[in-house]
């Protein structure tokens, strides 16, 4: 009996031991079998590296040393001795090419792969096991793993044109991709704002086209300022980076942007562009940025570029772009029009197709294949072995796969990591607000839209990081990349049925964020949740052990800010900001304390919902209040909202009778002038879901911290009718003015109040909200107490300036003293503090 009890106790303890050893591997392996026991790493530690991996030996050695604290003795060969770590290639393994087997037992650690890349993938898993939170340093648990990727192509693109990242930064980026079992680094080397690769046959591409600023052929842009900015990679740099990546199991695909996005080329070699007098703007506002299709000599230049690029990159593909081409240039070019007439073309897409087919022949000549953005499918047939990078949306990937093309799914709505990660963070918004959870939700193979055969054309998945807004703050490139690339790695590697956000998030926050920090990545941490209710702010950290700090005066919390340790009693919750700090380099965005929703709904029926809510406990002061309708997800933004009414003590305060779609995220303004804590408040509205589609949203009601006095705005600059100057009078932070012209010295924007305004501080913001684009670089703000005589305030600093008036203000004026080197100026509503 005692023997039985002892065996049961040993069995139970072994279960607890196995369960306690969380390995937190990302991306999640296909099969993991843990058993009782652990291998203690000996010192000295012998590591056997297959001779086929000898170029990776230094990388393997350095990583083992960093993650175990033991400097290994490396031996190149096949011998498997006891207590060794062995990394061996075995072509006979019944696994896909990049698959591997990893076994840790009492005899040692054994990593085998069918290919060198397979072994390197197994090596990355071993490194993660050594660095798991619950694995004691110097030991590794007994485990047997069999693993292989779901997709052959697992890529990430980095734009080094708009912002230039030096060679070491690119190498670091490759290290981080390798740690996540990614296998393609897409290197975006040329664009309108800088040519970054040395081409010896066309030296001006880097002598001139790699630089922007005063006296350069390229104007300042994307935060580069009024100084010389730029750089390029020599051909020796390129060879070094390519070899560095290969040693880590990563192929490097170059991208040479043609025929559009080519201002760096046409500024350096003007004869490349169309000889036209019109300055026709591209979607980004660039002019003269397109190769002339009808200029025959251009194809000789392209031949020389592609010949040199092909010799530098062993990878089978060259990406030659084809996106967002400003085809209007061709429509005004005599050479392009003559070519159209000669070929019998009827539209400019056929010209684009002609150009692309000519370039494909050049690429084929140098024994490469072409990759291009999904726009190249327009205008005619292309080589059937072309790879399509589907960026504009999932439907474009579906179209490509249906036509039989090998396709990489990288829709901007999920896989563009230049997108902002929340409503208040820096980044693009045209595709979506894309945080890590949204990125992780992406499924590359749309089962319902493709047949099983068509699904085979989806070769992989890729992310992209465009660098327009990566100029500041420092290391924002890392902040925008991780942990979203961690999510991307699991999409590309792990089985579809194994994907689970809660499980991934647990592995990420338990061990993997620490791994990112140890790699030196200044990643974006997850923000806390701060809820204000009945005079109390209660904060919930995003995961166990997260460090939350706060500021009560509306400033972004720093490492020196107070720690949040218990609920905060306050009536002025609007000024509080909360932020998670992982270490000196990594933190979350700052978040405000929010009130709970005043109403919500969730339906998938075609029905009418009449909603009436007592919201008295949500209202605690007089002022301007905004009611916002926020869809739970993009997919639940269905239905219309009708007849929204607010009642105070059963008396109507205000009503909005016209229909508003939930998709438009309605924002309704209410003025509460007679607040009393004894008052009762009721909100009534109707939701009509007209189809059997999901409609789900929460409704929030918040008081603005700013004043909104009546104001009239005028300017010396013509407005863009789609973004009129009246947008500066509505106090909607998402609407803004765009001028229709570039600014110059002497231009102005004048805000005149109907009545003088008392304010301690007025912030004057230029540029698109949350975007440092079209900002005022050269200028200052001034203010007047009588509307006639003005006092100088702050100079503009990165598009923003402030004033601190001592008396009621009648007018505020933006004075521009020079160009901003952009095609237009944007401006926003004033933020008028009490």
DRENGU-569045 format. One record per residue (C-alpha): x, y, z. Coordinates in steps of 0.001 Angstrom, whole numbers, plus 524288, in hexadecimal, padded with zeros to 5 digits. Layout:
BEGIN
XYZ;...
This chain:
BEGIN
800008000080000;80B008092E803B8;811C0805DB7F6F6;8056E809517EF5E;803FF8163A7F67A;81238819597F3CB;810B1816637E548;8047B81ED17E4AA;80BBB829DF7EB72;8171A828D27E1F5;80DA18289E7D674;806568349C7DB51;812E283BF07DDEF;81794838BC7D030;80AF283E377CA7B;80CB584AA47D249;81AD284B9D7CDA4;8170584A267BF65;80BEC853D47C0B7;814CF85D8E7C78F;81E8085DAE7BC6E;81787867227B377;81FF0868A07A76C;81838873E37A158;81D5F8713A793A6;819B387B09788EF;815FB8773B77E95;80EF286BA378466;814DD85E8B78021;80D34853B177991;80FFB8499278426;8160084ADD791BF;8177F83F6B79B27;81D4F8428A7A865;821CC8383E7B1FF;8270C837F97BFC5;8350883C0C7C151;83E7E8464D7BCD3;84BB0847077B64B;855CA84ED87BDC9;85EA7856217B477;86CA3852237B75E;8784985B237B7A9;87F9A85A2C7AEE4;87434858E87A579;877588523B798A4;86F4B855BF78CB0;8700484DEF78021;86C448557B773F3;86A4A84E9C766F3;87458852DA75CE5;869178577875452;8665A8616675F10;8744E865DE76136;87131873BE75CAD;86703874757678A;8701186F1D77223;873E987C64777AB;865AE8809A7781B;861B98740677F0A;86CFD87533788AE;86A078835778C24;85B8B8809F78E24;85E08874D5796E8;867A587CAD79F00;85E07887F47A091;8528387F667A453;859608758E7AD25;864B687D367B2CD;86E058728E7AE23;87820874997A36E;8771B8685379AF9;881FD861007943B;87E1C85FCE785F0;881AE853DF77E08;87E9B8530776F70;87A8A8456076B50;870B983A5B76D46;87515833E8779E6;86AB4832FB78480;87138831B0791AF;86AA68308279EF3;8671283D387A5DF;868AE844C479930;85F9684D8479193;85F008488E7838D;859F285026777D6;8596E846D876C5C;853C98467675EA4;84CD6839C575B25;847448397B74D6C;83FEC82CE875066;836F58332075A6C;828AD831C9756DB;8260984044758A2;8240984C4B7501E;8307B8537174C54;8301D85D1775798;82B5B853537619A;8337384E3776CDF;833DF844897780C;838C9848BF7855B;83AD283F217906C;84039841C179DED;842D3835FD7A677;84CC9830E57B029;856C382EFF7A53C;8569C83CF57A037;84FE38461C796BB;84D97841EC788BA;8489C84ADC77DF2;846AA845297705E;8413684B1276413;83F66846C175620;8464A8534E751D9;84F4485D3575819;843A086657759BF;83C4B85B7F760AA;84784859E176A5A;847F68689376C87;839648689676F77;83BA685DF77798A;846C5865FD77F22;83D808719A780FF;83426868CF7887E;83F388644479147;84304872547940A;834F18754E797D0;83471869867A0E9;840D986E347A79F;83AD187BB17A971;82D2C877937ADDD;8294187E117BA95;82734871707C1F9;8335986A597BD1B;83EB486B897C68F;84AC28712F7C011;854E2866C27BD57;84AAE85C147BBE2;840F5858127B172;8355284EF97B380;83444841F47AC9B;82C11844187A083;829C283EBD792FE;825458480E78864;821C28459477A3F;81EF0851FC772F8;81D9A857D776565;817B08642B75F6E;80A17865B0759E2;80ED486ED074F09;81B6086EC574719;81BC287DB3746A0;81BF88850575383;8207B892AC7508D;822128A06B755BC;8249C8ACEF74E1F;82C288B8B67532A;82BC48C5C574C00;839728CBB274C48;836808D67774281;82E0E8E022749ED;836428DDF67561C;844138D8D275492;848108CE0975DF7;856888CB5175EC8;85C988BE1575C0B;85D4F8B9EF76A45;84EF88BD2B76C6F;84B628B4DA760A9;8538C8A9A67661F;84CA58AADA7732F;83F938AA5476C38;843C889DD676550;847F4897E277260;83A8989A95777F2;833B98949976C34;83C368887776D1D;838B0886F377B75;82A7F885C4776F8;82D4787BCC76C1F;82A56885B57616D;831608827C754D0;8303088E2B74B77;8350B89BF674DD5;82EDE8A4D87438C;838068B07974271;8312E8BC8573D02;83D0B8C3B0737B3;8379D8CE4472EC7;82C3C8D7A972EB0;8290B8E5F372C58;830A18EA6673828;83D9C8E38D736B4;8452D8D9A072E82;84CA48D0DA737F9;8545E8C6FA72FC1;8610F8C9E8728A2;85FE88C7F9719E9;86D5E8C9AC71401;868678CBD270634;85FBE8D71770B08;8678F8DDBB715E7;85E8E8E98671734;854018E0C071CC7;85B748E1207299A;863E58ED3E727BF;8575D8F5157260C;84B6E8EC7572810;84F568E7707358C;84EA48F4FB73BB3;844588FF1B73E6A;8449690CB974435;8492691A81740BE;850A891A7E733FD;84D9790C2373137;845B4906E4725D8;83BA79018D72F71;8340090A597388F;83370907A074731;828748FE6D74ACE;8233E8F5C5755A8;829D98FD3376091;8375A8FE6475A83;8372F90D1B75CBE;83F3C91804756F0;84C149109A756C8;852999067B74E26;84CD28F924750E5;84E948EBCA74AEF;8582E8E0F374841;859AE8D4AD7403C;85F378C6FC74095;86B668C437738AE;86BD58B7A8730FE;875228B25873B52;86B148B5DE745C3;860B68AE8C73E21;869248A26273CDA;86C1E8A2DB74B6A;85DC48A3E574F43;859AC8991B745D7;8640488FD574B56;8605A893A275936;8521F890597567A;8558A8836E74FDC;85D1B87F1375BEC;85059880E376367;847A3879D3759AA;84205886097535F;8417888985744EC;8421A897DF74123;8392C89CA373642;83C808AA1E730C5;831E88B36372C34;834BD8BD4872190;828C48C6247206D;824B88C7F671237;81E6F8CDE070A67;818448D6A9714D5;81D978DB0772200;829DB8DECA71A80;82C3E8ED1A71DD6;839EA8E9C3722C1;83D0A8E4BC7150E;836E98EFAD70D2D;83D118FA0071603;84A6F8F3E4713A1;848788F0B67053A;83D988F9BC70026;83DC38F36F6F2A3;837B98E72B6F8B0;82AC68EE1B6FB04;820838F2D86F188;8236F8FFE06EAF0;81717906FB6EF29;81481914846F49E;8096C910876FDAE;80CAC90D6570BDF;803559022070DE9;803178FD4071BEA;803A58EF0B72014;7FB288E9F772B13;805E98EE29734A4;806C68FBB672E6D;813688F93972701;815A78FEB171948;81E0C8F99570E19;81FB08EC74714B6;81CD88E3137096D;825A98DC856FF61;8220C8E0026F15B;81CE68D3B96EACB;81F198D9086DD21;82D6D8DCC56DF21;8347A8D1076D955;8418C8D4326DFBB;83B2D8D1FC6ED14;83AF98C3596EAD7;849C48C3616E92A;84AF38CA7B6F62E;841D48C0C66FC8C;849D18B5AF6F6EF;856208BB0B6FD50;84F338BCF370A72;849308AF6B70A82;855F78A93070628;85D268AF07711CD;852348AC1B71B61;8514689E09716A6;85FA989C1271918;85E748A0B27272F;852C0898A472B8E;852AA889C572A31;844178891372D2D;83BC58847F721C3;832B38905F721DA;8348189ED971F52;829268A78272349;826A98B1CE718F8;81AA38B7ED71F30;810BA8BD9671584;808098C3FE71FCA;801998D16272049;806F48D5827130A;8035E8E37A70F91;7FF1C8DF9A701D4;7FA3D8ED616FF0A;808488F0CE6FB4B;8079A8E73C6EFED;7FABC8ECEE6EB60;8018F8FA206E94B;80E518F4BB6E3C4;8104D8F4D26D501;8196D8E8F96D55C;810028E0F96DD89;804808E4EF6D51A;80C058E1456C8C9;80ED58D3F86CEA9;800608D2426D208;7FCA08D5536C3FC;807048CC2E6BE8D;802B08C0DD6C73F;7F42B8C3A56C5C8;7F24A8C5EC6D459;7E5D78CC596D909;7E9578CF6D6E728;7F54C8D23E6EF7F;7F4338C56D6F715;7F8558BED26EA75;8045A8C7886EA59;807478C3176F837;805E58B4F06F3F6;80ED78B7706E84E;819288BD326F13F;8181C8B1FD6FACE;819598A7926F03F;8257B8AE656EAE2;82B6A8AE826F87C;827BF8A0416FAAB;82FA489C6D6EEB5;83B5E8A35D6F490;8397889C7570193;8383D88F5B6FA99;844C98925A6F32A;84C148928C7001A;845BD885CD70498;83CA188BD870E90;82DEE88C2971099;825BB89841712B4;81D8389BE671E59;814398A76971D6F;809258AE10724AA;7FB728A9C2720FD;7F9388B562717BE;801BF8AEC070D75;7F66D8A59170A8D;7EFA98B0CF70385;7F1448B3D76F533;7F45C8A6AB6EF4C;7FAF88997B6F0D0;807C3897D76F81B;8117588CC26F9C0;80A938816F700AA;8160E87F78709F6;8144488D3D70F74;8127588E3271E22;807B989771722AE;808A889EE772F7E;7FA6C8A1A3732E2;7FA7A8ADEC73B3F;7EE048B55273848;7E5168AB7E73EDC;7E19A89D2F7403E;7D93289DB173400;7E5238A12C72BCC;7EC0E89503730AE;7E01988CFC72D57;7DFD9892BB71F99;7EE4E88FA871DB7;7ECE98819F72280;7E0F687F63719E6;7E8D0883C170E20;7F302879847115D;7FDEE8823271666;8065587ED872213;801C98888672C44;806F388E48738E2;7FC2989332741C7;7FFC28A01374837;7F3468A834748E5;7F5988B59274EAA;7E9B08B40C75760;7F1078A9D975F75;7FF2B8A8F275B26;803968B72275991;80A848BA4776631;80B948C8C176320;7FD348C91876701;7FA6C8CF3F77428;7F8328C59277F1F;7EDB18CD9C785F3;7E5C38D9DC7836F;7EF8C8E28F78A9F;7FC598DCFF78567;804FB8E17C77A64;8034C8DAAC76D63;7FB178D95676132;7EC858D6BF7620D;7E84D8D4FD753E8;7E7908C62675510;7E3D88C3D77634D;7E7CF8C5AE77159;7F0288B96F7728D;7F4D38B4E477FC3;7FB448A7CB78276;7EE4A8A0F1784B2;7E8CB8A58F777B2;7F53A8A19C77099;7F49C8941C776E6;7E6918925177252;7EA838923A763F7;7E85E8857775C89;7F0088851274FBA;7E7B187AC4748DA;7D97E87EE2746CF;7D367871437462A;7C5F58756C7419C;7CAF087D3D735FC;7D4FB873FB73027;7D46A865E272BA6;7DE4B85C65731A2;7E69D85DAD7255E;7E5FC86C83725A5;7E9AE86C7973403;7F6A38664B7304F;7FA23872F37295D;7FAF8879DB73683;8097F877E0738F1;80ABB87F8A74555;8089A88B8F74D85;8104E897FC74F8D;8103C8A4547578E;814D28B1CB7535C;81A368BD8475A8F;819DB8C9F575283;821E18D498758B7;81AF88E19075644;818CB8E3A2764CA;824898DC9376A5D;82CE88E8CF76BEF;829228EACA77A22;8290B8E7A678538;835A98E004785F9;8345C8D185782D6;8263A8D26B77E6F;829CF8C8C4773B4;82B428BE6877E48;81EE98C2F678536;817028C16D778BF;81D058B429775A6;81BB58AC867824C;814628A53A7873E;80C6D8A5F477AA9;8170B89E5A77373;816448942A77E43;807F88929A77A83;80B818923C76C0B;8154F8876176E83;80AC587EBE7744E;8018E88182768F7;80BEF87D1375F75;811148715F7670B;806F486B0C76FD5;7FB8E8625D76C31;7EEFB869B6769ED;7E7B486178773E8;7F1ED8649177E4F;7F03C8733577D55;7E9F1878D278989;7EB88886E378E01;7EA878843979C96;7F4AB8797279BB4;7FDB9881E879365;7FC1588D9679C71;7FF5C885157A82A;80C05880477A1E4;80F3A88DFC79D61;80D9A894A47AA8D;812D1889967B2FE;82003887FE7AC34;820C388DC879EAC;8206989C447A1FB;82C5E899CA7AA6B;832C68930D79ED9;82FFB89EF679669;835F58A7A57A0CE;841EE89EDE7A1AE;843868A023792F3;8441E8AED0794E8;836FC8B1C378EAC;82FDD8BDEF79365;822948B79679161;814EC8BCB7793D7;80FAA8B7497A084;801308B5507A2D9;7F9F68C0937A968;7F2658BF537B60E;7E3C88C1687B73F;7DF948CCD47BFBC;7D1358CE057C344;7CB258D9B47CA14;7BEB28D7807D1D0;7B86E8DEC57DD2A;7C4568E70C7E024;7CE388DBED7DF53;7D8198D7D47D4ED;7DAFC8C9577D506;7E6208C4597CCA3;7E7B18B6797C7A2;7F55E8B2D87C2EF;7F5C68ABE67B5B5;7FC7D89FEB7BB83;801C489B1B7C875;80DAC8A29A7CCED;80BE48AE347C3D5;811008BAEC7C9B9;807418C62E7C877;80AB98D4757CAE6;801EF8E05B7CA14;8019D8EF107C8A3;7F66E8F7527CDD9;7F92D903DA7C656;7F6F48FF4F7B86B;805488FC817B587;80A5C8EFA87B01C;80F3F8E7517BB7D;81DDF8E4C17BC5C;826478DAF67C3BE;826938E4E27CECD;817BD8E6237CFBB;810A58E05D7DB77;80D8A8D1E47DB92;7FF4D8CE097DB1A;7FCEB8C5737E702;7EEA88C7997EAA3;7E23E8CE197E57C;7E2FF8DCE47E491;7D86D8E5A47EA3F;7D6308F1A67E1AB;7CBE88F9B07DAC1;7D5978FE7F7D067;7D7B18F1957C9A0;7D94D8F7E87BC31;7E7498FC427BF0F;7EC508EEFC7C385;7F4E38E6FE7BA79;7F9C48D9177BCDB;804BB8D18B7B666;80B798C45C7B797;81A548C4317B86A;821A78B7A27B54B;82F5E8BD4F7B624;836EE8C9807B25D;834098C7907A3EE;826AD8C1317A305;819B68C69B7A78D;80B7F8C70D7A3BA;804658D2E379E54;7FE8E8DBA77A8A9;7EFF08D9DC7AAAB;7E5918E2227B102;7DC248DDDB7BB66;7CF648DAA17B4AF;7C1878D9847B92D;7BA158CD137B6EC;7B0BF8CD1B7AB58;7A38F8D3327ADC9;79D518C95D7A47B;7A0C68BE0B79B99;79A988B410792AB;79E068A77D78BA2;7953A8A13778186;796038996877510;7878F89A82771F4;780938A39D768BC;7795C8AB377732E;776758B86D7794C;77BE58BAE2786ED;7760A8C5D178F26;77FFF8C8E0799AD;77D558D12E7A5A9;7878C8D2977B061;7881F8DA1E7BD30;795A28E04E7BC4B;795078E90B7C869;7A0F18E2DB7CECA;7A91A8E5DA7C2C7;7A6D68F4987C325;7ADFE8FC457CD98;7AFD290A247C88A;7AAB4914727BF5A;7B1709165A7B261;7B234911557A487;7AFFA902AD7A3B1;7B1FC8F9997982E;7AA7D8ED327959C;7B2418E38878D4D;7ADDC8D6E2786F2;7B92B8CD5B785D8;7B7C48C08B77E33;7BDBC8B4F07854C;7C52E8B12F778F3;7C52F8B4FD76AA1;7BCD28A90D767F3;7B22F8AD5577184;7B0BF8BB3576C28;7A3528B88876652;7966F8BF5976852;791AC8CD5C769A5;78F158D5CC7757E;782BC8DDFE77624;77CF28E88677ED8;787008EA5D78989;781918F23579502;786C38F6AD7A233;77D658F9D17AD57;7801C9012C7BA02;775F48FE9D7C477;76D658F9327B978;76E9A9060F7B214;77487905687A478;7821690B987A3E4;784BC908CC7958D;7814F8FF2778AE7;787AA8FAC177E1C;77D458F5BC774D9;784CF8F24276869;789F48E483765D7;7984A8E18B767F7;79F398D513763F2;7A6A98CDF476E8C;7B1DD8CC94764EC;7B3BA8DB647653E;7B5FF8DAC37740E;7AC968E5E17774E;7B1108F079780CB;7A6268F8F678646;7A7CE9055E78E45;79F6B908AC79A27;7A01E914A07A2DD;79CD3912617B134;79B5F91FBE7B784;7931491D187C396;79A37911B47C9D1;7963E90E447D7A2;79A03901C57DE86;78B9C8FF5E7E156;787F88FFEE7D2FC;784758F3A67CB8E;788CC8F1647BD88;783528E8097B361;7885A8E4577A5F5;77EFD8DF1379BA1;7827E8DA7C78E03;77EA28D081783C2;7874C8C6F877C72;782488C0AF77001;789FA8B50776B1C;784788B38F75D77;78B318A6BB759EE;78EBD89A4676100;79C9589EDC76371;7A3888A10D77040;7A1258AE4A7765A;7A83D8B0AF7832D;7ACF28BD2B78975;7AEF58C4757961A;7AA5F8D24879884;7B28C8DBB77A08E;7AF638E91A7A611;7BAA48F1EE7A9F1;7BCBB9001F7AD5A;7C731907137A567;7D21690D5B7AD77;7D3029188E7A3AC;7CAF1924AD7A0FE;7C3CF925DE79408;7C0B593435791BD;7BAE3938C2784EB;7C5F093B9F77B7D;7C7A69403576D6E;7D3AB93BB5765FA;7D9A3941F9759E1;7E66993FE375296;7EF1394578747EA;7EFD2937C5741EC;7E5639317273971;7DE5F925F573FC7;7DCA29183D73A94;7CDC3916F37392D;7CE4B9093973EFB;7D50090E8A74B30;7CF3691C4674C43;7D346926F775596;7C6339257B75C77;7CBCF918FF76263;7D3A4921E576B60;7C6FF926F477145;7C07691A1F7753C;7C9469159D78086;7C972907E377B07;7D752902F277D14;7D64C8F9AF77171;7D2BE9043676778;7DCCD90DD576288;7E077917C17580F;7E8B39148E74C3E;7ECF691FB4743A3;7ED1191DD773503;7FA6C9242A73387;807DF923C5739B9;80AB892DE47441D;81488938FE742BC;81A23943E674AEE;80F3F94D4E74EC3;803FB9439774E94;7FAD19433075A40;7EF0793CB77609C;7E6A7945487698B;7DD63940707742A;7D43494B67778B5;7CB1A949167844D;7BD6194EA278497;7C01E952CD7929D;7CD28953D6799C9;7D103946F87A041;7D725944EF7ADB3;7E15793A2A7ACEA;7EDB7936557B438;7F37A92FF67A80A;7EFC492E3F799CA;7F66D92399791D5;7F786925DE78327;7F9579194A77B6B;7FCB29179E76D12;7FD9A90B75764AE;7F4119003D7634D;7EF278FB98770AE;7F8B18F17E77617;8011E8F317769D8;80D258FBC876888;809B88FE8D75A54;8074190BF275473;80B98912AD76103;8106F920A57624F;81F33920027637A;8229392E6E762AC;819E5937D4769F0;8142693C01776DE;8072493E6377D71;8026294B9C78211;7F670950607895D;7EE9695CBA78B4C;7E62F961F579651;7DF1A96BC078D7A;7DF99964EF78038;7E8E796F2177AAF;7F5AC96F6A78259;7FCD09625C7832A;806A095CCF78CE9;81062952757889D;80F00944FC78EDD;816C99387978CEC;81E0A934E3780A3;818EE9288677A52;81FEF91C4D77EFE;81D17910A077653;8102A916A077263;80B2391AF577FB1;80B919278C78792;804D892D3A793A2;8011193A397999F;7FEF193DE37A7F3;7F631949E97A80A;7F4A0952D77B3D3;7E7AA958BA7AF40;7DBEB954317A75E;7E036951347995F;7D9199565A78D82;7E15895015782C3;7EC2D9462878056;7F45B9461F773F1;7FDD293C9176DBE;808BE9441A766E5;810AD93C6C75CF3;81E8F9410475A46;823029371375028;81F7A92AFC7487C;81CCB91DE874EFB;821EA916F4742BD;814F69100E740E9;80A2D91209736E1;800A991764740FD;7FE4891AE974F43;7F4D1914A8758C9;7EF7091ACA76531;7E6C99166777064;7DD1F91BEB77A38;7E2A5923F978538;7E39E91D5679266;7DF01927AB79BC9;7E1899245A7AA00;7D90392A5F7B4AA;
